[in-house]
Amino acid sequence: MELQLQHLSKRYGTKRAVRGIDASFTPGVYGLLGANGAGKTTLMRMICGVLEATSGQILLDGTTMGELGEQYYAQLGYMPQDFGFYPDFTGREFLMYMAAVKGLSKKKAKFQTEKLLDLVNLQDAADKKIRSYSGGMKQRLGIAQAELNDPAILILDEPTAGLDPKERVRFRNLIADFAQEKIVILSTHIVSDVSYIADTILMMKNGRFLLQGPLDAVTDTIQGKVWETWVPAGEAPEYSRRFSVVNLRHEQGLARLRIINDTPPTAETIAAAPNLEDLFLYYFGETAQEDNQDVD
């Protein structure tokens, strides 16, 4: 299976949210990273058919989304960032309702509902009203509804928001199992989640992919730009003013600084191996710009 984006763009008047993206997806987990407004949600909504592209096209195994019609959507599971629930439904009733909307038979709907309630750890709360659910429970229910039709393409927008660390570990393990035969595209602001489960990193800025590739390959692009040094604790504020300090730890009157900079900040600085958080902060940091820039 192959999902292709061919020069995909989305305009809002004179603004462009997505700018001529070309990409190819085969089964695996793709972590979509970017600052707020980078175009991530717009891109996901186009892949799901919620938004129509201004130009370009989306193909599944060489056939366009338009030509496939319902065959395309039958293979799609989507969890939007702000998912709407019916508060008077129980969790079980909601999943059964969503299964009917997706066209599942009653037998399959019941099987999938019970299986997914167990997988997302909601079996004990299945007959409680959704209005009583915590934010994390609603998030897990949203993940379950996206998986109801056992889709070949799973699109998850901020799926780990509201989950506690234990739930996030459970979610990551679920995704690892799902992705053996699926194309999974997920966006999140929790960089550690992406680094644990993504086979491929997609770094997005101003509606374009800055980087595409395996974790090691994309982090290697900032080799020689991440540094560690020890300084007297009293000098740490000055370093924070002059450089991008991504981590600071005080210890016995000294401060250990992790700094992102194109050149060594001091002669005593030691080069450090970059990680995904360093990469994100190198390209965005405090100066990350919102998407939808003027058309050039």
TIGU-983838 format. One line per 2 residues: number of its first residue (from 1); their letters; for each residue x, y, z of N, C-alpha, C. Coordinates in steps of 0.02 Angstrom, whole numbers, always signed. Layout:
TIGU-983838
NUM> A> X/Y/Z/X/Y/Z/X/Y/Z; ...
end
This chain:
TIGU-983838
1> ME> +42/-60/+0/+0/+0/+0/+44/+62/+0; +23/+112/-39/+61/+175/-42/+12/+234/-47
3> LQ> +21/+281/-2/-16/+344/-3/+31/+398/-28; +9/+433/-80/+53/+484/-110/+20/+553/-108
5> LQ> +61/+603/-90/+42/+673/-95/+82/+703/-152; +48/+732/-200/+82/+760/-258/+69/+835/-261
7> HL> +120/+873/-245/+119/+946/-246/+56/+974/-214; +43/+951/-154/-19/+968/-119/-14/+1038/-86
9> SK> -63/+1080/-100/-64/+1148/-74/-134/+1167/-50; -135/+1213/-1/-198/+1240/+23/-191/+1314/+35
11> RY> -234/+1354/+2/-235/+1427/+10/-298/+1448/+46; -290/+1501/+85/-347/+1538/+114/-339/+1610/+91
13> GT> -371/+1629/+36/-361/+1695/+8/-290/+1703/-16; -254/+1752/+13/-184/+1763/-6/-135/+1727/+39
15> KR> -161/+1686/+84/-118/+1649/+130/-113/+1576/+107; -56/+1546/+120/-48/+1475/+104/-32/+1436/+168
17> AV> -75/+1389/+184/-65/+1347/+243/-21/+1288/+228; -27/+1260/+167/+15/+1204/+145/+41/+1222/+76
19> RG> +106/+1211/+65/+140/+1237/+6/+175/+1183/-35; +139/+1153/-81/+170/+1108/-130/+206/+1048/-100
21> ID> +172/+1011/-57/+205/+954/-24/+202/+892/-68; +260/+860/-74/+266/+795/-108/+291/+745/-56
23> AS> +256/+690/-49/+276/+639/+0/+244/+573/-19; +276/+519/+5/+251/+452/-7/+252/+414/+60
25> FT> +197/+380/+75/+190/+343/+138/+175/+269/+123; +212/+226/+156/+198/+154/+156/+188/+134/+229
27> PG> +165/+72/+243/+151/+54/+313/+209/+71/+361; +191/+101/+417/+239/+124/+467/+211/+184/+503
29> VY> +249/+209/+552/+228/+267/+591/+267/+329/+570; +229/+382/+553/+258/+445/+532/+242/+498/+584
31> GL> +293/+527/+614/+284/+578/+665/+288/+647/+634; +234/+685/+637/+230/+751/+607/+242/+803/+661
33> LG> +298/+839/+655/+318/+888/+704/+319/+958/+674; +302/+1007/+715/+304/+1076/+693/+274/+1121/+746
35> AN> +291/+1185/+743/+262/+1233/+790/+188/+1243/+775; +151/+1273/+821/+82/+1290/+808/+77/+1332/+745
37> GA> +30/+1314/+701/+22/+1351/+639/+66/+1330/+582; +103/+1274/+591/+149/+1252/+539/+113/+1222/+479
39> GK> +49/+1204/+487/+11/+1174/+433/-6/+1101/+444; +11/+1074/+502/+2/+1003/+515/-71/+982/+511
41> TT> -114/+1018/+548/-185/+1000/+549/-217/+1009/+481; -199/+1062/+446/-226/+1073/+378/-207/+1015/+333
43> LM> -145/+993/+336/-122/+936/+296/-162/+873/+313; -170/+859/+377/-207/+799/+397/-280/+803/+373
45> RM> -310/+861/+378/-380/+867/+357/-387/+857/+282; -337/+877/+243/-340/+864/+171/-334/+790/+156
47> IC> -289/+756/+192/-281/+684/+182/-346/+648/+198; -382/+673/+248/-445/+641/+269/-505/+665/+229
49> GV> -496/+712/+183/-551/+736/+143/-596/+787/+177; -576/+809/+237/-615/+860/+273/-607/+928/+239
51> LE> -547/+941/+213/-533/+1001/+175/-515/+982/+103; -535/+1023/+56/-516/+1011/-14/-452/+1048/-30
53> AT> -406/+1014/-62/-343/+1046/-81/-355/+1100/-133; -317/+1153/-129/-320/+1206/-180/-287/+1181/-244
55> SG> -233/+1144/-237/-200/+1114/-295/-163/+1051/-273; -143/+1011/-321/-111/+948/-306/-162/+892/-297
57> QI> -138/+832/-282/-184/+776/-273/-157/+725/-224; -204/+683/-200/-189/+629/-154/-208/+564/-188
59> LL> -161/+516/-188/-173/+453/-221/-161/+395/-173; -200/+343/-179/-190/+281/-142/-179/+226/-193
61> DG> -120/+197/-191/-100/+145/-239/-112/+168/-311; -95/+231/-324/-96/+257/-392/-163/+284/-415
63> TT> -215/+279/-375/-281/+305/-393/-299/+364/-348; -326/+417/-378/-340/+477/-339/-396/+465/-289
65> MG> -396/+507/-237/-448/+504/-186/-517/+513/-218; -522/+559/-266/-586/+572/-299/-612/+512/-337
67> EL> -567/+478/-372/-587/+419/-410/-608/+361/-364; -574/+354/-307/-590/+300/-261/-655/+313/-223
69> GE> -669/+376/-208/-731/+393/-173/-737/+357/-106; -792/+323/-95/-805/+289/-32/-754/+234/-17
71> QY> -725/+206/-69/-673/+154/-58/-614/+183/-20; -599/+247/-33/-544/+281/+2/-562/+290/+76
73> YA> -621/+319/+89/-641/+335/+157/-651/+273/+200; -669/+217/+168/-678/+155/+205/-613/+129/+234
75> QL> -557/+152/+206/-491/+130/+229/-458/+181/+276; -497/+231/+297/-469/+287/+334/-497/+289/+405
77> GY> -453/+303/+454/-474/+317/+522/-444/+383/+542; -484/+426/+574/-461/+494/+588/-481/+514/+659
79> MP> -433/+539/+696/-447/+569/+761/-425/+642/+758; -473/+689/+752/-455/+759/+749/-432/+785/+817
81> QD> -401/+843/+816/-375/+873/+877/-432/+889/+926; -486/+917/+901/-544/+933/+942/-602/+889/+921
83> FG> -608/+832/+955/-658/+784/+935/-723/+796/+972; -780/+797/+936/-845/+809/+967/-877/+745/+993
85> FY> -899/+746/+1055/-932/+688/+1084/-1004/+706/+1101; -1046/+654/+1107/-1114/+662/+1131/-1114/+648/+1206
87> PD> -1120/+700/+1249/-1109/+690/+1321/-1158/+643/+1354; -1219/+634/+1325/-1268/+590/+1356/-1261/+517/+1335
89> FT> -1215/+504/+1287/-1200/+435/+1268/-1152/+406/+1320; -1156/+341/+1330/-1102/+307/+1366/-1046/+294/+1316
91> GR> -988/+275/+1342/-932/+260/+1297/-949/+204/+1248; -983/+152/+1274/-1002/+95/+1231/-1053/+117/+1179
93> EF> -1103/+156/+1199/-1154/+180/+1152/-1122/+223/+1097; -1074/+264/+1117/-1041/+308/+1068/-1004/+268/+1015
95> LM> -967/+217/+1037/-929/+176/+989/-976/+137/+944; -1030/+111/+971/-1079/+76/+930/-1111/+123/+878
97> YM> -1124/+185/+900/-1152/+235/+854/-1102/+251/+798; -1040/+263/+817/-989/+279/+767/-977/+221/+719
99> AA> -982/+160/+744/-974/+101/+702/-1030/+98/+650; -1091/+116/+671/-1147/+118/+623/-1136/+171/+570
101> VK> -1111/+229/+591/-1096/+284/+544/-1044/+261/+493; -996/+221/+515/-943/+197/+471/-966/+137/+429
103> GL> -1027/+114/+439/-1055/+61/+398/-1038/-9/+419; -1018/-20/+481/-1003/-87/+506/-1067/-125/+520
105> SK> -1065/-189/+509/-1123/-231/+528/-1130/-231/+604; -1189/-248/+628/-1201/-247/+701/-1153/-296/+736
107> KK> -1142/-353/+706/-1098/-403/+736/-1026/-377/+741; -1002/-349/+686/-933/-323/+687/-927/-262/+732
109> AK> -980/-220/+733/-979/-161/+776/-972/-181/+849; -1009/-232/+869/-1006/-254/+939/-937/-283/+955
111> FQ> -911/-323/+909/-845/-354/+919/-791/-300/+925; -790/-252/+878/-740/-200/+879/-747/-155/+940
113> TE> -808/-140/+959/-820/-97/+1017/-790/-128/+1080; -805/-191/+1092/-781/-224/+1153/-705/-232/+1151
115> KL> -678/-248/+1093/-606/-256/+1086/-570/-190/+1100; -596/-135/+1072/-562/-71/+1079/-572/-40/+1148
117> LD> -630/-51/+1179/-639/-28/+1248/-586/-58/+1293; -570/-121/+1280/-519/-156/+1320/-450/-128/+1303
119> LV> -436/-119/+1239/-370/-96/+1217/-353/-27/+1244; -403/+18/+1247/-389/+86/+1272/-405/+93/+1346
121> NL> -417/+36/+1380/-425/+35/+1452/-486/+75/+1475; -543/+66/+1440/-605/+100/+1458/-661/+50/+1475
123> QD> -644/-13/+1481/-696/-64/+1493/-736/-49/+1557; -701/-27/+1609/-734/-14/+1673/-779/+48/+1670
125> AA> -766/+93/+1623/-806/+154/+1617/-852/+153/+1556; -858/+95/+1525/-894/+90/+1461/-967/+110/+1466
127> DK> -998/+100/+1525/-1070/+114/+1532/-1083/+179/+1571; -1031/+219/+1579/-1038/+285/+1610/-1048/+337/+1555
129> KI> -1085/+390/+1572/-1096/+444/+1524/-1029/+479/+1507; -1022/+498/+1444/-960/+531/+1424/-951/+597/+1460
131> RS> -1006/+628/+1482/-1000/+691/+1518/-959/+682/+1583; -956/+621/+1608/-918/+608/+1670/-845/+591/+1657
133> YS> -826/+584/+1594/-758/+564/+1576/-708/+621/+1587; -648/+603/+1608/-594/+652/+1610/-569/+666/+1540
135> GG> -527/+716/+1533/-498/+732/+1468/-460/+674/+1438; -422/+639/+1480/-383/+582/+1456/-427/+525/+1433
137> MK> -483/+514/+1468/-530/+461/+1449/-562/+477/+1382; -580/+541/+1372/-609/+561/+1308/-558/+552/+1251
139> QR> -495/+566/+1266/-443/+558/+1216/-437/+485/+1196; -440/+440/+1245/-436/+368/+1231/-497/+345/+1191
141> LG> -555/+373/+1206/-615/+356/+1168/-609/+380/+1096; -578/+438/+1087/-567/+463/+1019/-520/+419/+979
143> IA> -468/+393/+1012/-422/+346/+979/-460/+283/+959; -504/+259/+1004/-542/+197/+990/-587/+206/+930
145> QA> -622/+263/+925/-668/+273/+868/-631/+276/+802; -570/+302/+803/-530/+305/+741/-511/+236/+716
147> EL> -507/+188/+761/-484/+121/+744/-542/+72/+732; -605/+96/+740/-663/+52/+736/-667/+10/+672
149> ND> -654/+42/+616/-661/+8/+551/-597/-27/+529; -550/-35/+577/-485/-67/+562/-455/-36/+499
151> PA> -443/+30/+500/-422/+65/+439/-351/+48/+418; -338/+55/+355/-270/+45/+328/-229/+108/+338
153> IL> -263/+166/+343/-230/+231/+354/-260/+261/+417; -217/+275/+465/-239/+302/+530/-207/+371/+540
155> IL> -250/+422/+545/-227/+491/+552/-245/+515/+623; -195/+534/+662/-205/+552/+732/-176/+622/+745
157> DE> -219/+669/+762/-197/+738/+773/-194/+750/+849; -134/+757/+876/-123/+766/+948/-156/+711/+990
159> PT> -142/+648/+975/-177/+593/+1009/-157/+584/+1083; -98/+609/+1103/-76/+598/+1172/-92/+656/+1217
161> AG> -124/+708/+1192/-143/+765/+1234/-191/+742/+1288; -175/+759/+1351/-219/+741/+1406/-206/+673/+1436
163> LD> -161/+634/+1407/-146/+568/+1434/-90/+573/+1486; -96/+536/+1540/-42/+536/+1590/+15/+492/+1563
165> PK> +74/+495/+1595/+131/+456/+1569/+117/+382/+1560; +80/+351/+1606/+65/+280/+1599/+21/+267/+1539
167> ER> -29/+310/+1528/-73/+303/+1470/-36/+315/+1405; +12/+361/+1406/+51/+375/+1345/+94/+314/+1326
169> VR> +122/+280/+1375/+160/+219/+1362/+114/+167/+1330; +54/+159/+1359/+5/+112/+1331/-13/+130/+1260
171> FR> -23/+195/+1248/-40/+218/+1181/+17/+203/+1131; +78/+217/+1152/+135/+205/+1107/+139/+131/+1088
173> NL> +127/+88/+1137/+128/+16/+1123/+72/-4/+1075; +13/+26/+1084/-43/+13/+1039/-25/+32/+968
175> IA> +4/+92/+959/+21/+116/+893/+74/+71/+861; +122/+49/+901/+173/+3/+875/+141/-60/+848
177> DF> +89/-86/+882/+53/-145/+858/+12/-128/+795; -24/-72/+796/-65/-52/+739/-23/-45/+676
179> AQ> +36/-16/+683/+75/+6/+626/+109/-50/+587; +103/-111/+610/+135/-165/+573/+105/-173/+503
181> EK> +41/-155/+496/+9/-162/+431/-25/-98/+408; -17/-43/+445/-52/+19/+430/-4/+76/+415
183> IV> -30/+126/+382/+4/+191/+377/-24/+233/+434; +18/+251/+481/-3/+292/+539/+33/+359/+535
185> IL> -5/+413/+531/+23/+480/+531/-3/+515/+593; +42/+536/+637/+20/+569/+698/+60/+633/+710
187> ST> +25/+683/+735/+58/+744/+756/+52/+750/+831; +103/+779/+862/+102/+789/+934/+153/+842/+953
189> HI> +139/+877/+1008/+188/+923/+1035/+235/+888/+1084; +220/+825/+1100/+261/+787/+1148/+315/+750/+1108
191> VS> +373/+782/+1103/+426/+757/+1059/+448/+687/+1079; +448/+671/+1144/+471/+605/+1165/+426/+550/+1138
193> DV> +361/+564/+1130/+316/+513/+1102/+336/+496/+1031; +352/+547/+992/+372/+537/+922/+438/+498/+919
195> SY> +485/+517/+961/+551/+484/+959/+546/+411/+977; +497/+392/+1019/+489/+321/+1038/+457/+280/+983
197> IA> +408/+307/+947/+367/+264/+905/+371/+277/+830; +398/+335/+810/+397/+351/+738/+454/+318/+700
199> DT> +438/+287/+644/+489/+261/+599/+520/+318/+558; +478/+367/+541/+499/+423/+499/+475/+488/+531
201> IL> +520/+537/+532/+505/+604/+559/+491/+651/+500; +436/+688/+506/+419/+740/+457/+419/+806/+494
203> MM> +469/+848/+482/+474/+913/+515/+443/+965/+469; +390/+999/+494/+352/+1045/+452/+358/+1116/+478
205> KN> +368/+1162/+432/+372/+1233/+449/+345/+1274/+391; +301/+1323/+407/+273/+1367/+356/+243/+1328/+297
207> GR> +209/+1273/+312/+174/+1236/+260/+216/+1191/+217; +280/+1182/+235/+324/+1138/+196/+358/+1088/+243
209> FL> +382/+1033/+214/+423/+986/+252/+496/+1010/+249; +522/+1028/+308/+593/+1046/+312/+637/+984/+306
211> LQ> +616/+931/+341/+654/+869/+344/+608/+809/+340; +630/+757/+307/+594/+693/+305/+645/+638/+311
213> GP> +636/+593/+359/+682/+537/+363/+681/+503/+430; +719/+448/+438/+723/+413/+503/+752/+460/+556
215> LD> +738/+443/+619/+759/+486/+675/+834/+502/+673; +876/+451/+665/+948/+463/+666/+969/+510/+609
217> AV> +938/+501/+551/+957/+541/+493/+938/+615/+503; +879/+628/+530/+859/+698/+538/+896/+732/+595
219> TD> +910/+696/+649/+948/+728/+704/+1020/+739/+684; +1046/+698/+639/+1115/+708/+615/+1124/+775/+578
221> TI> +1069/+804/+555/+1075/+868/+519/+1097/+925/+565; +1094/+916/+631/+1119/+969/+676/+1180/+944/+717
223> QG> +1215/+894/+690/+1278/+875/+722/+1324/+937/+723; +1359/+947/+779/+1404/+1004/+784/+1368/+1069/+802
225> KV> +1305/+1064/+823/+1267/+1124/+842/+1238/+1119/+913; +1252/+1064/+947/+1228/+1053/+1015/+1289/+1045/+1061
227> WE> +1289/+1082/+1117/+1348/+1086/+1160/+1329/+1080/+1233; +1376/+1055/+1273/+1367/+1054/+1345/+1428/+1085/+1379
229> TW> +1416/+1122/+1433/+1470/+1154/+1469/+1450/+1165/+1541; +1499/+1171/+1585/+1488/+1189/+1655/+1512/+1260/+1666
231> VP> +1472/+1300/+1699/+1491/+1369/+1714/+1472/+1383/+1787; +1504/+1434/+1818/+1481/+1454/+1885/+1407/+1472/+1884
233> AG> +1370/+1452/+1936/+1298/+1462/+1936/+1278/+1534/+1924; +1317/+1580/+1949/+1302/+1651/+1940/+1306/+1675/+1868
235> EA> +1342/+1637/+1825/+1349/+1658/+1755/+1295/+1628/+1710; +1255/+1582/+1737/+1204/+1548/+1696/+1154/+1597/+1665
237> PE> +1129/+1648/+1702/+1081/+1695/+1670/+1110/+1730/+1609; +1174/+1747/+1612/+1206/+1781/+1555/+1209/+1734/+1494
239> YS> +1224/+1671/+1505/+1225/+1623/+1450/+1155/+1615/+1421; +1105/+1615/+1464/+1036/+1608/+1441/+1014/+1667/+1399
241> RR> +1042/+1726/+1413/+1027/+1785/+1372/+1062/+1783/+1305; +1122/+1755/+1304/+1163/+1757/+1243/+1151/+1698/+1197
243> FS> +1130/+1641/+1225/+1125/+1580/+1186/+1057/+1545/+1197; +1043/+1497/+1154/+983/+1456/+1163/+1000/+1398/+1210
245> VV> +984/+1407/+1274/+998/+1357/+1325/+936/+1312/+1331; +943/+1249/+1313/+886/+1203/+1312/+880/+1162/+1375
247> NL> +933/+1162/+1415/+929/+1127/+1479/+980/+1158/+1526; +961/+1165/+1589/+1005/+1194/+1640/+995/+1155/+1704
249> RH> +1051/+1133/+1734/+1047/+1095/+1796/+1100/+1121/+1844; +1079/+1139/+1905/+1125/+1164/+1956/+1152/+1106/+1997
251> EQ> +1218/+1111/+2011/+1249/+1058/+2050/+1312/+1085/+2084; +1311/+1089/+2151/+1369/+1109/+2191/+1399/+1176/+2167
253> GL> +1355/+1225/+2160/+1379/+1291/+2142/+1394/+1302/+2069; +1385/+1250/+2028/+1396/+1255/+1956/+1330/+1244/+1919
255> AR> +1328/+1266/+1857/+1270/+1254/+1814/+1293/+1216/+1753; +1259/+1161/+1739/+1273/+1122/+1678/+1223/+1144/+1625
257> LR> +1248/+1170/+1571/+1207/+1198/+1518/+1210/+1155/+1455; +1152/+1145/+1424/+1148/+1115/+1358/+1127/+1171/+1311
259> II> +1169/+1185/+1262/+1160/+1244/+1220/+1156/+1225/+1147; +1110/+1256/+1111/+1106/+1248/+1038/+1135/+1311/+1007
261> ND> +1188/+1302/+968/+1220/+1359/+936/+1262/+1333/+877; +1267/+1372/+825/+1304/+1349/+766/+1379/+1341/+779
263> TP> +1405/+1376/+829/+1476/+1371/+846/+1483/+1360/+922; +1540/+1334/+945/+1548/+1322/+1017/+1542/+1388/+1056
265> PT> +1501/+1390/+1109/+1493/+1451/+1148/+1556/+1472/+1185; +1596/+1423/+1208/+1659/+1437/+1243/+1711/+1385/+1222
267> AE> +1773/+1399/+1239/+1827/+1354/+1222/+1821/+1288/+1259; +1788/+1289/+1318/+1782/+1229/+1360/+1721/+1187/+1342
269> TI> +1681/+1209/+1295/+1619/+1175/+1277/+1633/+1108/+1244; +1592/+1058/+1260/+1598/+991/+1231/+1539/+979/+1184
271> AA> +1552/+952/+1125/+1498/+936/+1078/+1456/+879/+1107; +1390/+884/+1100/+1344/+833/+1124/+1306/+802/+1066
273> AP> +1286/+739/+1075/+1246/+706/+1023/+1176/+736/+1022; +1152/+761/+965/+1086/+792/+963/+1030/+741/+968
275> NL> +974/+762/+998/+914/+720/+1001/+857/+757/+966; +798/+726/+965/+742/+755/+928/+718/+821/+958
277> ED> +722/+826/+1024/+702/+890/+1056/+750/+945/+1036; +815/+931/+1032/+863/+980/+1008/+846/+1002/+938
279> LF> +829/+954/+896/+813/+969/+826/+753/+1015/+822; +700/+999/+861/+640/+1041/+861/+657/+1112/+882
281> LY> +695/+1119/+936/+711/+1185/+962/+759/+1223/+917; +802/+1186/+881/+847/+1220/+834/+808/+1254/+778
283> YF> +756/+1221/+753/+718/+1249/+698/+662/+1296/+720; +639/+1287/+782/+583/+1328/+806/+603/+1371/+865
285> GE> +617/+1340/+922/+637/+1378/+981/+588/+1433/+997; +612/+1488/+1024/+569/+1543/+1044/+550/+1588/+986
287> TA> +583/+1578/+929/+570/+1623/+872/+528/+1589/+819; +498/+1531/+834/+457/+1496/+785/+402/+1542/+760
289> QE> +393/+1543/+694/+343/+1586/+664/+280/+1548/+650; +223/+1583/+654/+159/+1552/+637/+157/+1538/+563
291> DN> +115/+1489/+545/+105/+1472/+475/+61/+1523/+442; +40/+1509/+381/-3/+1553/+341/+32/+1619/+326
293> QD> +94/+1614/+305/+130/+1674/+285/+101/+1700/+219; +117/+1763/+203/+95/+1791/+139/+122/+1750/+82
295> VD> +83/+1744/+30/+104/+1708/-29/+161/+1745/-62; +215/+1707/-80/+272/+1740/-112/+270/+1729/-187
end
